[in-house]
Amino acid sequence: MLERWFDRCLQQRRPTILVVGDVMCDTYLQGRVSRISPEAPVPIFASAERRQVLGGAANVAANLRALGCQVSVLGVRGDDASGHWLQEHMQTQGIDVTCLLVDHSRPTTEKTRLLAGHQQLLRLDSESQTPLASCVAAHALQRVKPLMQTFDGVVCSDYRKGVCIPELLEPLFAMVRAAGRPIFVDPKAEDFTRYRGATVLTPNLEEVERASGVTIHDETSLVTAADCLLERSNAAALLITRGKDGMTLFQPPAPPVHIPTRAREVFDVTGAGDTVIATFSMAMLCGLSMVEAAHLANAAAGVVVGKLGTAVVQLEELRATLRTGAMLSERKLRARADLARVLQEHRQRGERIVFTNGCFDLLHVGHIQYLQQARTLGDCLVVAINDDASVRLLKGDKRPLLPQEERACLLAALACVDYVTIFPESTPLALIESLQPHVLVKGGDYTPDTVVGSKEVEAYGGEVHLLPYVPGVSTTSIIDSVVERYGARSTRS
């Protein structure tokens, strides 16, 4: 379904969009820390690489451009090296900077992050949060007014750096509404009345709490906070991003629509909100409904958080992530050597790896509850399944009922399962020794001394957990039930 919605977007003319807000330069210093300074008890960071990317409203523009839109930016930069780089880089990417003004009284907003491996050690911010001078805001409005009819919609990216002030937004929004164009806002201000007249607001959970004054601890309090902000902003809809809990669309009078997260591996959430509003606004301007656009934005966010640092989602990346079934399996199914490499990356991020194994022939509710419990014991769940030959040795010639590829794909479709691998040996001992998980899990029908690999795991400091199965639920009982109900003679071993 998501693929069909995305294809509908691609069949339309790419919209022309004005992005207004706080443009930034995101600088990354990649290096390493190997010793402590003799001058003070602080680590010495040895910088090896420096790179710059577009940030803030400029990252929204870059995401829209990557999705094929025509984009113009209304913002302010300083007369400094970062500002010159920012303007030149936007032009290189095909972003129109006719409405990008130079303010000699303020620096270009720049966020410098120090990274060692994938770990962010420190962030240095160079910025001014002083509101734009009235004359600068007036100049910006004068610059954009004759271009208004060329835009299909406007995206406002407010990072509270002084650009999105009422003196600019109120007359700008009035112009946009007079032209009959929608307005999409990623808000940071506590006072949502400054966004009155916007079509859709896309705050995150923290921003919703801060602006509404409501502490969100369940669905009821979320609805209360959303109703409050919809009333204050007079917006038609509110799309709240909720991190690991996905996002929720409020579009009165329709009931709220909750969309679970699609992220597989989260490396960095920097700029995820930029990707959400860019994808959502593009999809709506291509004719999709708010619900359809929200689903696409959620999928795009799942892609971008898998990247390190501020990043954009390309059209082909989004198309790939929308493929179901085979694409999901390809991402989760891993050969032994490849899985060891991937798990090493998880280990470097300080994540706890959980391992379990079995035949998983005819996946049932007992399996699912068992795997869900196993996933709560760590950050990454690896499921190893016996290949068809070893299942026959364990269960008899009539098993497995499902071939190994189908069993692996069914497991890969579960949200609680991160990786699936197939092993040919009669036991998973060699695989356990290779992967060295932090936690080894088996069912309650085992005892600690009968779990293969328990001694080896405990020897290097790992843990062994036994989890109960759902009583009365098993592949054997399912086979017996089918045979009894349909009157066939049992062919199982």
Buried (B, 14 or more C-beta within 10 A) or exposed (E): EBEEBBEBBEEBEBBBBBBBBBBBBBBBBBBEBEEEEEEEEEBEBEEEEEEBBBBBBBBBBBBBBBBBBBBBBBBBBBEBEBBBBBBEBBEEBEBBBEBBBBBEEBBBBBBBBBBBBEEBBEEEEBBBEEBBBEEBBBBBBEBBEEBBEEBBBBBBBBBEBBBBBBBBBBBBBEBBBEBEBBBBBBBBBEEBEBBBBBBBBBBBBEBBBBBBEBEBEEEEBBBEBBBBBBEBBEBBBBBBBBBEBBBBBBBEEEEBBBBEBBBBBBBBBBBBBBBBBBBBBBBBBBBBEBBBBBBBBBBBBBBBBBBBBBBBBBEEBBBEBBEEEEEBBEBBBBEBEEBBEBBEBBBEBEBBBBBBBBBBBBBBEBBBBBBBBBBEBBBBBBBBBBBBEBBBEBBEEEBBBBEBEEBBBBBBBBEBBBBBBBBEEEBBBEBBEBBBBBBBBBBEEBEEEEBBBBEBBEEEEBBBBBBEBEEEBBBEEBBEEEBEEEEEEEEBE
